Amino acid sequence: MDWVGVLSDAMRDTGWFFIGYSLLINTSFLVLTACAVVDFRDYLRRQDFAAYDESFGEPMAPGISILMPAYNESAGIVESVSAMTSLRYPDFEVVVVDDGSTDDTADVLVEAFDMVEVPIVVPSRIETTGSVTATYLSRKGSHNIVLVKKTNGGKADALNVGINAARKALVCMVDADSMLEPDALLHVSRPFADDPERVVATGGVVRVANGSAIQGGRVTAIRMPGRWLPRVQVVEYLRAFLVGRTGWSRMRGLLIISGAFGLFRRDILLEVGGLATDCIGEDAELVVRLHRWLGDNGIDGRVVSVAEPVAWTEAPESRQVLRKQRRRWHRGLTEILLKHRGMLFRRRYGVIGMITLPWFVAFELLAPFLEIFGVVYLGVVVLLYGAESAGWSHPDLVDENVVWLLLCTSLLYAAVLSLCSLVVEELSFRRYQGMRDLAIAIWAAVEENFGYRQISAWWRVGGAVEAVRGTSHDWGDMQRRGLGK
Amino acid sequence: MKEVAQHLLQVFGALATLLVVLLVLLRVVRKVLRRRRETRAHELRGLLLTALLGEPGEQQVAGDELRGRRGRAWVKVEAQAFALLPKIKGDSRSALVELLLSRGAEGHAAADARSRSQVRRARGAYRLGSLEQPASAPMLAGLLHDRHFLVRRSAVRALGQVGDATYADALLDAVVADHTLTRDAVAALVRLGPAAAPVLSHALADGLVNGDDEHRLTLAARGLGLLGDVVSTTVLVDALSREAYPHLRVAAAEALGLIGSPEAVQPLVRTLYEEDAALRVAVADALGAVSDPSGVPGLAMVLDLNTHEASRAVASALLRLGEPGLRVLGASESPYAAEALAVQRVRQTA
């Protein structure tokens, strides 16, 4: 066989490999979408008879400690805490952990909430690197705001101190810049009351608040953002967080709960040793470790995604910030999958070990690498095709059909999936109600596949490489623009 | 091959176009429908409120107009009325129930409850509960073991609303079969009221003798506590001592705290030394809730011998026991004593 034949075969086989991979990844997502549809249908059907309003006054509502780690957040911390204190829930406290801020975060809290120093006992049930220097209690309202000042140790360490200091049975982890809807705690805690012996953690859906109107730490009018990066991320969050995680939850294979809004049983967190401080995706790692702990101890536990409670978050609007976020996310995922690779294909971890983790390795961890190789492949194909057309190279090097098939299965199929997610959202929660919002969302579902996906893949490859090389990570500053300001 | 690629391209292109059209159609149609529904609901709500709260003459006219509706028009009235029922009380509620019953709403709900559709069965159960007619109880009890969770949950809640205490036992059985109904069953038992207490007490006493399912016993104990049934103190004290039932012991301690009978103090104090941390927390909380000073010496002995949660609970309990408890806390070097006293000072100065 001459070199032309070898090259032609190689190009065709590579093309078929990418086609097969695209088909598998997109079809698996279609299955997740179908599972999510079933879940939403059940959820919406039961709404009329589920007596959600009655939950508020019921005797079995477990107490919740909302943990808010803060580092140099004096500008927005008072508004964030105020928004938390006005949530609808019968028994909760807000525990702010000031992780050695160098600004006046603690001082503004003490002044705003009329706090006094109180010797609250913070045991060392979970080992922490930072040490507690003072604890405060608010004299305002129902005295349910606690401030714990500690020396700097990082976000995971601050959360671990918060878990130690928490006084309620459930612990809610919320990013300082997340905004919870008023009934979010009522909804996200329901699975614990419904099935108290089995449910160990629940996660709420995270949505993008960019473009929406915000007042007093609350989203008051929901709108699609007009700018490129945020609007694409809205669709991305819908597909991955709302549809994807609900689908996994339906299959009892939910691997990750977002750090932006998760609720956990405190006794279980103490049992597993809290959050890992040596891992970048500490929130996701915690949930994987929970699964591992459940499997190792033969406990029939559940991690559940609840679609209705919503935490609104600010998505990065600049490429620099988004790049940092995506590198960090993928580095975190890589570290988690490496750390817990022993769970792969192990029956004792159930759906997580047999399906979810292998899926994450094949279609999350490796996807950006294949995306980049796919782009390179297409580049080579286009060059060869151009050369063929100009008569500079041998004809038949490029199989036109394989190229078209690849474009169909990777780009068009993905765009169709994003549109399916929009249809699911339209039929279920329909948070974005204007025609303009719909037009932007449809456009974003298509444009996401041309440019954004590829850039994002490149950043994620960087994150995975960082994790494997173990290089130190530049956390940097997320430089959020500030919502509602 | 070329044909396959072209075909696939066409399929995906058509699918994408179809989805976009579907999205736009859904948005437009649902918007129009919602607006129309809201307008109708507004008009109906106004009519219903006039029938319930208007001047006597207006009430008559509005009531007649509502009763005069037939077919789908009445179905809408019924839906609106059932949506309004949980939001009103007293005479207005009775009048609305009467209006619904006068047009056969109970029969309609019962027909729904027998439907093949799980959603209709759940709706039927919900509506039967809202009407609070004791005659519906047997049908609702039959739905407690429906194959669909949604129906079971609606039936549990509805039985609580109907208020026939003889079905408390059926609620306990439903939870044994499906633990995820616990929260709803507790709410239902509380709604059944004091009349359910003898049934629960009997279920607990018999269950302890027969070695019944722990979940059933725990639910019975929890119900007795929430109903504040003083008569059940003895059987709850018995339950507190059953080492084979760890969850039941916690529920019994909580119940004894809610009931507040001084007879429970010494059995609770004796349980303070148990190994189960959750039990110790529940016992300390209960002693605080009973607020009988005879619990002070026992609590003082274990103030510093406990886990974090239990020590905190013991200190809080001492705080609630008045002067003798405060003296113990003041004299103690326990950090939990200092915490409890400091928190109390904050509450007093606020």
Interface residues (C-beta under 8 A of the other chain):
Chain A: D42 R45 R46 D48 F49 A50 A51 D53 E54 E58 P59 M60 V116 V118 P119 I120 V121 P123 R125 L137 R139 K140 H143 R167 A193 D194 D195 P196 E197 R198 D399 E400 N401 V402 W404 L405 L407 C408 T409 L412 Y413 A415 V416 L419 C420 L422 V423 E426 L427 R430 Q433 M435 L438 I442 V446
Chain B: M1 K2 V4 A5 Q6 L8 L9 F12 G13 L15 A16 L19 V20 L22 L23 V24 L26 R27 R30 K31 P86 V119 A122 R123 A125 Y126 L150 R153 S154 R157 H179 T180 L181 T182 R183 V186 A187 V190 L226 H308 S311 R312 P335 Y336 A338 E339 A342 V343 V346 R347 T349 A350
